[in-house]
Structures are given as structure tokens and as C-alpha cells.
């Protein structure tokens, strides 16, 4: 089937361009390469480039073989999972399907005597047995005879509990032969029923069970040396409790260490070197910080996490494994883990008493859902959104002729005149329909594409394609300068110029802060900054904050979409459509898999959507509100975004897909009675305006802003008040 792609070559020169070429002077990216800080020692590459996978979420080496098993959540809009197996060879091109499940599965675990008994454990979440969903650990038997398929009818549920969000269901066998099983708090609503400290529940736990010594007819028995055996109101399976959303558990047979990765909520991501009888605090604590004062607390004292990161560097921690391969000797015995949101990989070595070191070892473009290893000792990554299995390899040496990363905006090669903010030839200014809120600052935007490279529009037939951001080639730079408008008290003040730079198929973010003389902008530190300009504070986000929003789910460059760019530009009396002009210049082309080019847009201009300005009084309240939520919120709140909620604010989402109107809040109700995210016609029961009004814990947007958007708040309130009370 032909996949049609739109290639858009941007230029300010007049005249038609030949197919595949840009007219006018080309911009060359000669400085924005590498990193201001020392680069991590490892990079990622495809481990099995010929193998096609869809949404891999877990990968494990099959004991006693040269095979790998993967779980694929291949259907995003529905809960379906495939279990597949393939040979761990670089040239492998096919995987056999062992199991298809009509529900979500997250984890794989092999019995220590797998070579003998073929026992494979799969952590799943789906319907029943009650009215809601349940998490369950299910054992399958893999035949010990070729072709080593799953034995039909062998599925046996070992343990299950009610759970609808933060499901856990990961498992690992400890060196003591016991099976350790994780469970989360069972909801996505800030632990509304306080399961985290409820010791009488199977939720929010690491459970320790004996599956080998169980009496006939029972799937497990409780080991008598579990820490809470015999204590009233404590489930005897409990080994430790106070977990929010444990994402991966691993047991190292050499050291006996058991590590549990944890997804935090508002400000923290963390991991635990598991201790007997520990209380890890959720939801009285989130990591080391108090979460909600007055929350229920279990009987054991609070145990802080072994590793902790704030959201300036981590967004969604993915637990990994203790490395015992030979390829990276300096990582021997280190716990490898990473971040789903930023793609960074870290390693920590702990001797059982003391954390010896903890450092970043790679910055990848992956949405890291799981780690694994193969017989060669590679560190493998399940790239959930990149549809790939990656491996870490040593970073290439830096070229001796490479220039240092620019610490001043004038050194980037983007501007011919910094005072006038006049770009160099080939750096294209552009305008958008619906700017986001930046604490009252206005934005000037440019796009720099290197040499003859072009940008790629998503195939027209792909879901949501007309709304999606373009794909850009390596070496591209998206530029945004934020300026406080002039007032009676002061002239316009440039605050910050933000860059998104693509290199090695990955994106990095950098901010340059303008000096008070307005003559130059200097590179901000990695952790961001808070500066004072024009008598007010301005928050420069950390690089981690930037890439958490400019992430894969939103395709990184938030403003480079057809609906944002489909607008009139130019001086009064001589305006023209910004997208149509590209077609008229011969700069817009479609390319098929046969490499043939067709000039022009792939769709008639009238069929390409246009985003409404949120502050256009002539437009309907519904379109204005949709545009506001799309611009300010949808980079996180879409199915593949980083927002930890069910909301979908993509402008193409239907009201049913939005999960907004009459939807119960999942992260606190701000003390409102019978609260909803949006209660039609009733501000007093609507949480969303309160989040917009807050500039404290729970504010929206959560980062990058210190001030409330008054016009945006008025718009959302006017819109919800206009909704009839019986809105669906």
C-alpha cells in the first residue's frame, strides 16, 4: 500500500523550486551539535533493524535459549496484547506469536527451573471477576518439546486483585525461591481510597508468595517467615507496602538485591532497593516529600526511596535490572533504569548498605517501557512508541574539529542581526493561529532546516494526520523568542529564546536568557533558572521540563502543524495563505514509497483544518475552548502523551474521547462536592478552572508558568457555563 508523505521545504525566496529541492540560500547547522555538558558514554541503536514490532512494552531473554520474548500492546485504543518470540540475532526478521490476549499485559517472568518445567508468568490486567477490572499473575506452561509452544489450557491464575489503574502485576523470583509480585494503588485518582497505607488490602504492595510449596489445589501458600504473618489487619502475603505504581521489579541472583521502580505523581520519580517489612509511604508521601497531610499511615515507619529524581530530570521512571553482562564491565552489578518521558538511561551501584554512585549513562529517543538483555550482554530497551527494540552501544568519539556548543545566542548561526532578531538566510519565520500561554509574553518563531533537507508531513490517511506536527530531519532547529510587550511603564523586553535541536534522531532543548541590556542571550543551566526582568519574575524551564512537553507523543515540535500554520500572513492588503504559498512556490510535495514526487498539497486547502484563535470573538465558544485546550494541554493530554490522566485534548478528539465533560477528576477534587473536570453550567463543581487558577501543587500547566492566564480562564469558564446541564 502506498504511504503518501508530504515534504515541505521552507524558504523565503520567491520562485518555484524543483522537485525535492529548496530555492534560495541554504542554512547550515555548523554549531548546534553535541551538548554543553559532557555527553553520556552510551547511545542507542536498533538491535534488530529488520524486525517489525508494535508498541513493545516488555522484553525478556528466554532461559536456556538464544531467544527473546516480547509483549506488544499493539492496539492503543483497546486492551490487546501479543506475546511473541524471536531469535536474538542481529539479522532476525520475524517473530512467532505464542499468545494473544484480549487485555493488557505488562510483564514476563520465568520460573528458576524453566528449563525443566516451562513455567512462564505473565502480569495482566482486564475484566473481572467482579464488575470492574482486576490485575492478575497468570502462569503458562511452555512445552519442553519442539516447537516449544504454550500448552493449550495451561493458563493458571496464581493471584489477582481488583485494580483499575496503577496495576502492578510484575513478578520476580528472589534468590530464596519465593515469588515477589507488585501491586499498585489500583486507581489513577491520587489514591482516593487510600489503599497505599491500607495493610488489609492486596493493593500497593510487594507480595511474597511460595508457588512451589503450595498444597494441592492451591496456587500458592504464604511463607511463614513473611514479616506480617499473624498480625491482625495485615494481609500475610505482604512483604512491603506503600507503592503508588510500581513499574518493574527485578531480582539479582548474585547479590540477592531486589529493586522496584516507581512512578511518582506530581514531583517525584523513585526506586527502592526492597527491604523486608518496609513502608514506602504512598500516599502519605510521594518519594521523600509529604503528599497529602493527614493521610492514613500504616504501622511501619516511613522508608525513603533508594533513588529519587524530581520532574526536572525524570517524568515516568521505568525500572530495569541489575547488569551482569560482559559488554560493559564498568556497569557490572549496577542497577539499570530509565525514563519513559525523556528517554534517559541511568545506572546506580549499591553495595547493600550504601549508594556508591548514580549517573546518567545514555540519552535516547525512546519511550522506555522496559529493559532486557540478550546472550551477548547487550542492554536492550523496549521503545514503546518507537516500535523498536534498541540496544546501548558506546558513543562515537567527538571529532577533534568539532566546535564547542554555543553558550551565546549570537554563536548559534541562526541570526544575522541579533538586535533586530533578523534571521540568517534559510532560517524561516512563521506564524501560528493559536499561541499558548507564556505568562503574558508573545512569541516570535523561526524554523531552520539544514542544507537541502525538508520537513515531512504525516500521511494523509493516518489517524489524526492533518493535525499532527511535521517530522523534521536531523540538524533542524525550531526557535521561539519570548518577549514581554511594551507598556506605559517599560519598553518591550526580550526574556528568553528557546531552541529545539534534532540530532541523531533525538531532540534536545536549550534556553538562552537575554541580558538586561537586551544585546545578547546566554545559555541557561540544565536545571533551568528563575530571573527577574521588567520588575517581575520569569521562570526558565529545565531542559527536562522542555522535552517532557516536547515529547514523542506530540511529535516534539508543537506549533509546526498544518492547522496552526493554515492562516493568512503578510502586510495588510497583500495577505496570502501561509500553507498555500508553499504550494504555489513549489515547495510542498508528496512522496510515495516509489520515491515519486507530486507538486502541491496532498489535500485541497479547504480540506486542511485550521485551528481557531482562542481569543477570536467572532468564533464559537466551543471552537475557541477546543483550540485553547489543544494548544496549552494536548502535548501531554493525548493517548500517547505524558499526562497521567484519561483526558484527550487533541483537537480532533470527539467529546466522548475527551473524557472531560462530566468526567470524575483522577488527581484530586480540590474539596469540591460531587466534583467533575467540567460540570456543564456549574463552575462550583468544575475542577479544571481551579487547576488553571492555581499556581501551586496541582496547577495546570504544571511547569513553565508563574502567572494565571486571565483571558484563558475567562474563556473556559464562559464555555462551561454555556454548556447545557445534560451535556454528555
Secondary structure, DSSP 8 states (H G I E B T S, - for coil): ----EEEE---S--S---TT---S--B--SSS-S-SS---SEEEEESSTT---SSEEEEEE-TTSSEEEEEE---TTS--EEEEEEE--TT----EEEEEESSEEEEEEE-TTHHHH-EEEEEEEEE-SSSSEEEEEEEEEB-SSTT--B-TT--EEEEEEE-SSS----EEE-TTS-EEEE---S-SSSSTT-GGG-TTSSSSEEEEEBSSS--TT-S-B--TTSTTTT-TTS-TTEEEE--S-EEEEEE-TTT--EEEEE--SSSEEEEEE--TT-B--TTTEETTEE-STT----SS-B---SEEEETTT-SSEEEEEE---SS-GGGTT-EEEEETTT-EEEEEEE-SSSEEEEEEEEE-S--EEEEEE-TT--EEEEETTTTEEEEEEE-----TT-----SBGGGSS-EEETTTTEE-TTEEEE--SS----TTEEEEEEEE-BTT--EEE--TTSTTGGGSB-B--TT-EEEEEEEE---SSS--EEEEEEEEEEETTEEEEEEEEE-TTSS-EEE--TT-EEEEETTEEEEE--HHHHHHHS-GGGTS-TT-BHHHH-SEESSTTS-EEHHHHHHHTT-EEEE-TT--EEES-SS-GGGS-----TT-TTS-HHHHHHHHHHHHHTTTSSTTSS-SSS----TT--HHHHT-BT---SS--TT-TT-BSB-TT-GGGBHHHHHHH--STT-SS-SS--S--HHHHHHHHHHHHHS-TT--
